[in-house]
Amino acid sequence: MSSALAAYDALIVVSELEQITDGISDGEVNVFAYLARLLSLFARDASDVCWGYGFAATQVGAPVSAALTAAIEDLRQSRLIETAGEVNRITARGRGELSLWQSLQRFSGRSRFLRGACGVALLLPTALITDSIGLEPQLKGALVLQSPRALLDEAGRSLLRPHVDGLRAAVGDTLDQMIPAVVWLKYLAQSRLDNAVTAAE
């Protein structure tokens, strides 16, 4: 049995992204859930949000969560999501279950981060989101070194601190989590371009 928190996250990500795209792959579920987790670290008022599962860089990709992988499979087995080709879509039964879960206090603190992360897909291409997430400091290091490791541990959160401070200074406190997500992802993408220009000079 998978984590209830991971199952909720996977179901809401599939539901939200299905409204914007033609469906979402398992890897993209991990990316958007990871972005939601990052947003929870940026928010000043999220200290009471227990994420409940972790992410890692592995030989097969990053970011990856074993809990999300298990949850996606459980959601398929329960027919709450269905897979067409390589993309997942929520079923009518899944929509009913999600509506019930959204009414529970247990999940209320994380919903805004998940919606904010998914809302970014309205403004930025999924490929740019995925590429930019790969520039998150700890994840970038793991990918460069091709080194399996846990992500967003104490060391990872320390590497993020300048980003957190800069983002808070740029956007202030906002309940709309899509705003800091877009600003941060665009910053990461621009940093890559600036580094490429500097290297070419």
C-alpha positions in Angstrom: 0.0 0.0 0.0 1.5 3.4 -1.0 1.6 6.5 1.0 -1.7 8.4 1.2 0.1 11.7 0.7 1.9 10.5 -2.4 -1.4 9.1 -3.8 -3.1 12.4 -3.2 -0.3 14.3 -4.8 -0.2 12.0 -7.9 -3.9 12.2 -8.3 -4.1 16.0 -8.1 -1.1 16.4 -10.4 -2.7 14.1 -13.0 -6.0 15.9 -12.7 -4.6 19.4 -12.9 -2.2 18.7 -15.8 -4.8 16.8 -17.8 -6.7 20.1 -18.0 -3.7 21.8 -19.6 -2.0 19.1 -21.5 -3.0 15.8 -23.2 -2.0 13.9 -20.1 1.1 13.5 -18.0 3.8 10.8 -17.9 5.0 9.2 -14.7 8.3 11.2 -14.9 6.4 14.4 -15.2 4.2 13.6 -12.2 7.5 13.4 -10.2 8.8 16.7 -11.6 5.6 18.6 -10.8 5.4 17.0 -7.3 9.0 18.0 -6.8 8.3 21.5 -7.8 5.4 21.6 -5.3 7.8 20.4 -2.6 10.2 23.2 -3.5 7.4 25.7 -3.3 6.6 24.5 0.2 10.2 25.3 1.1 9.9 28.9 -0.3 6.7 29.7 1.6 7.1 31.3 5.0 3.9 29.9 6.3 4.5 26.2 5.4 6.4 25.1 8.4 3.4 22.9 9.4 3.3 21.1 6.1 4.8 17.6 6.4 5.6 16.5 2.9 5.6 12.8 4.0 7.9 11.4 1.4 11.2 12.2 -0.3 12.9 12.4 -3.7 16.1 11.2 -5.0 18.4 11.3 -8.0 18.8 7.8 -9.3 20.5 6.0 -12.2 17.2 6.0 -14.1 16.4 9.7 -13.6 15.7 12.6 -11.3 13.8 13.7 -9.4 12.3 10.4 -8.6 10.2 9.4 -5.6 9.7 5.7 -4.8 6.5 6.7 -2.9 5.1 8.5 -6.0 6.0 5.6 -8.2 4.2 3.1 -5.9 1.2 5.5 -5.6 0.8 5.9 -9.4 0.7 2.1 -9.7 -1.8 1.8 -6.9 -4.0 4.5 -8.6 -3.9 2.5 -11.8 -4.8 -0.7 -10.0 -7.7 1.1 -8.3 -8.8 2.5 -11.7 -8.5 6.1 -10.4 -6.2 6.9 -13.2 -5.7 5.2 -16.6 -2.7 5.1 -18.9 -3.0 5.8 -22.6 0.4 5.2 -24.3 2.8 6.9 -21.9 0.5 9.4 -20.3 -1.8 9.2 -17.4 -5.4 10.6 -17.2 -7.8 10.7 -14.3 -10.9 8.6 -14.6 -14.4 9.6 -13.5 -14.0 7.4 -10.5 -10.7 9.2 -9.8 -12.4 12.6 -9.9 -14.9 11.4 -7.4 -12.2 10.1 -5.1 -10.2 13.3 -5.5 -13.2 15.5 -4.6 -13.5 13.4 -1.4 -9.8 13.7 -0.5 -9.8 17.4 -1.1 -12.4 17.8 1.6 -10.0 16.2 4.2 -8.0 18.4 6.5 -5.0 16.0 6.1 -4.4 17.2 2.6 -5.4 20.9 2.8 -2.0 22.4 3.5 -0.3 20.9 0.4 -3.0 21.6 -2.2 -1.9 25.2 -3.0 1.6 24.1 -3.7 0.5 21.3 -6.0 -1.9 23.6 -7.8 0.7 26.3 -8.1 3.3 23.9 -9.5 0.8 22.6 -12.1 -0.4 26.1 -13.0 3.0 26.9 -14.3 2.2 24.7 -17.3 -0.3 27.3 -18.4 2.6 29.8 -18.9 5.7 27.7 -19.6 6.3 24.6 -21.8 6.6 21.3 -19.9 10.0 20.8 -21.4 11.3 24.1 -20.1 9.9 23.3 -16.7 11.6 19.9 -16.6 14.9 21.4 -17.9 14.8 24.2 -15.3 14.0 21.9 -12.4 17.2 20.1 -13.4 19.1 23.3 -12.5 17.9 23.2 -8.9 21.3 23.3 -7.0 21.4 19.9 -5.4 19.7 18.1 -8.3 22.1 19.8 -10.7 25.1 18.5 -8.8 23.6 15.0 -8.7 23.0 15.0 -12.4 26.5 16.4 -13.2 28.1 13.8 -11.1 25.7 11.0 -12.1 25.5 10.3 -8.4 22.5 8.6 -6.8 21.5 10.7 -3.7 18.6 11.9 -1.7 17.3 15.3 -2.7 16.2 18.2 -0.5 17.9 16.8 2.6 19.6 19.2 5.0 22.5 19.8 2.6 20.1 20.4 -0.3 18.0 22.8 1.7 21.1 24.7 2.7 22.1 25.0 -1.0 18.6 26.4 -1.7 18.8 29.1 1.0 20.1 31.9 -1.3 17.4 31.0 -3.9 14.7 31.1 -1.1 15.9 34.4 0.2 16.1 35.9 -3.3 12.7 34.6 -4.3 11.1 35.9 -1.2 12.7 39.3 -1.8 11.5 39.3 -5.5 7.8 38.2 -4.9 7.2 38.7 -1.2 4.5 36.7 0.5 1.8 35.4 -1.9 -0.9 32.8 -1.6 -0.7 32.2 -5.3 2.1 29.7 -5.6 2.2 29.9 -9.4 3.9 33.3 -9.1 7.1 32.2 -7.2 7.2 29.1 -9.3 7.3 31.0 -12.6 9.8 33.6 -11.4 12.1 30.9 -10.0 12.0 28.7 -13.1 12.6 31.6 -15.4 15.5 32.7 -13.3 17.0 29.2 -13.5 16.5 29.1 -17.3 18.0 32.6 -17.7 21.0 31.5 -15.6 21.7 28.7 -17.9 21.6 31.0 -20.9 23.9 33.5 -19.2 26.4 30.8 -18.4 26.3 29.5 -21.9 27.0 33.1 -23.3 29.8 33.6 -20.8 31.4 30.2 -21.8 31.2 31.1 -25.4 33.0 34.5 -25.0 
